[in-house]
Amino acid sequence: MNLLTRSTDIDTASGGSLRAHRAGLDQTLESALQLSAPWPDVVSTTTWLPTAPIAVRIDRPADGLAAGAVLVLPPFGHERVVGLRTARVLAMQAARAGFVAVSPDLPGDGDSPATSAQLVVTAQPVAAAQPAATPEPFAAAWPAAVAAALAYARAMVPGRLVHAVGLRLGACLVAGLPAQPGELRVLWEPVTGRAATRRLRGLRRHSVPVPVVEDGIELASRHLSTAELRALEALTLPDTDAPDTGTPGHLVRREVDRRVANRIATTTPYAARVPQDAIREIVAGLPLGPAAPIEAVPLRATATVADGVRETLLVLGPRRVRAVLTQADVPPHDARPHDAPPTPRAVLAFTAMGSEFATGPADLWAREARRLAPYGVVSIRADRTGLGDAINPDDPYQAAPYTDAAAADCAELLAMAQTVAAGAPVIGVGVCAGPWCLLRAAEVAPPTAVLAFNQVHFAPEESYFDDQFYRRWNGTDARRDAPFEPAPAGASLVPASLVPESPTGGRWRALRRTALERWPSLAVLRHPHEARDRVGRLLARVPSGVDVTFVSGPWESRFFEAKGGTSHLVQRGGRIRLTVEPNLDHSLVSETARRLASRHLDALLSRFGAVEVAA
């Protein structure tokens, strides 16, 4: 039996269309929302829950039969980014074993909007939009969201077992789920809300050399109100974690090898590893029921995610990467044909860094897309091959971000943006490896402009970014092992060979960092390979009409200068610009950096006449 059916009431509240892909492609909703399939025996689909704007991924056996279901709940915030591949592989392995796996984004983390993230939209300039006056803490909505995802999973496998696996903070939510006889609730490396927020707060304060903002509470990659912090800290675990004496149906799994545990969710993204053996053990321990056809459930392509804002799920390109289109709602009384929205004032094409979701650093791209939509700015954010939902489940390592495939995915993103734009400006936005992919893609689908945050590599050939490159920059070979000790969240690009080979340790890492900050040309001169990494070599491939704005922190700007970037600032009639921001950390872990990024985006939109930004 077919798992998925077209919902007859998709987006009726906002007057939306039933079509998932708004570029004239005549596809059924099911095929339009199916993602890339690295395993032919697993089918992956993206959707919103039919009852709420909660984004979920469904992984199911391709033969249409299932012996049960598994609900997979991720960690939170920075740990979710680090553990994203582990959670995705767990879901796909469960599907391979005969389960339907349902993986939701918790409200306020990922694509699922938080109540507090919704804006009160007025006719005032963009900068005047304010958060709702009395927002509900997003963590307070998590139990209801998880219950809705559990009910969705049960609807696919009625009468069969539905297990749940929660990683880190997700284990708190799994522990509170009701279980029927025979169902397991697996708490994998569980932590309480108080322990998780304490760790993320310390990580932000001690690993990112940017002042903490005073109007709230900062965690690594998150900025919270006091009420939001308290709601997170209220998440608790059962009193005992002994599997033979704890709550019936609960199984607590803690990795004996703490190095494995660190690499799952608490290291840096590039050092994370997918623990394939642990995943196989977890999946093998989930009791199976009798296999039966998977029941059909409604798919939902479009959801209202904020006042006056809707988002539509898309799949782009031959590799079928996941994307999200954000735009203003069409008023129900508007008589445009096919519910067509008005011509956009600008279209933003957002891409990820080297190891995150398409929602951007701390979900900044999703936040900006929803903030700007009521003012006529349409946005598309998309994964790239190897990132987000487009991972290779057989590879335990982080995908190499500087590839021809990634550039081709960004070309598909820009082409889609141009289709939607109907002549309006198209602006590509990314951080670090993201703008490299966008500038490479500009050869095929040139945008109006590219806003590049903290770009430090410019060699245009994929062959330049070989294993030797990743060994120098990450302190490890891309295809071999990583250092055992976790590294700070903000140090995602520290060259490891600015000094001769030496035992790993904090003293040597500090020496490398100091050498880099004082003499960035060492990164160019020490190794002959670096001679090919020049700003001009990449810009030579970008059409002359494309406006490129580089916004860099102090560390990244030194690399821009050392790699010959300053000589290009006076060329192309002022279309190449550089702004140095002292408080811009590399991965936009700090709220200060994210606010700076938002201001630069507003300024660029204003320069192209897309929006009026208040002074």
Buried (B, 14 or more C-beta within 10 A) or exposed (E): EEBBBBBEEBBEEBBBBBBBBBEEEEEBBBBBBBBBEBBEEBBBBBBBBBEBBBBBBBBBBEEBBBBBBBBBBBBBBBBBBBBBBBBBBBBBBBBBBBBBBBBBBBBBBBBBBBBBBBBEBEEEBBBEBEEBEEBBBBBBBBBEBBBBBBEBBBBBBEEBBBBBBBBBBBBBBBBBBEBEEEBBBBBBBBBBBBBBBBBBBEBBEEBBEBEBBEEBBBBBBBBBBEBBBBBBBBBEBBEEBEEEEBBEBBBBBEBEEEBBBBBBBBBBBBBBBBBBEBBEEBBEEBEBBEBBBBBBBBBBBBBBBBEBBBBBBBBBBEBBBBBBBBBBBBEEEEEEEEBEBEEBBBBBBBBBBBBBBBBBBBBBBBBBBBBBBBBBBBBBBBBBBBBBBBBBBEBBBBBBBBBEBBBBBBBBBBBBBBBBBEEBBBBBBBBBBBBBBBBBBBBEBBBBBBBBBBBBBBBBEBEBBBEBBBBBBBBBBBEEEBBBEBBBBBBBBBBBBBEEEEEEEEEBBEBBBEBBEEBBEBBBEBBEBBEEBBBEBBBEEBEEEBBBBBBBBEBBBBBBBBBBBEEBBEEBEEBBEBEBBEBBBBBBBBBBBBBBBBBBBBBBBBEBEBBEBEE
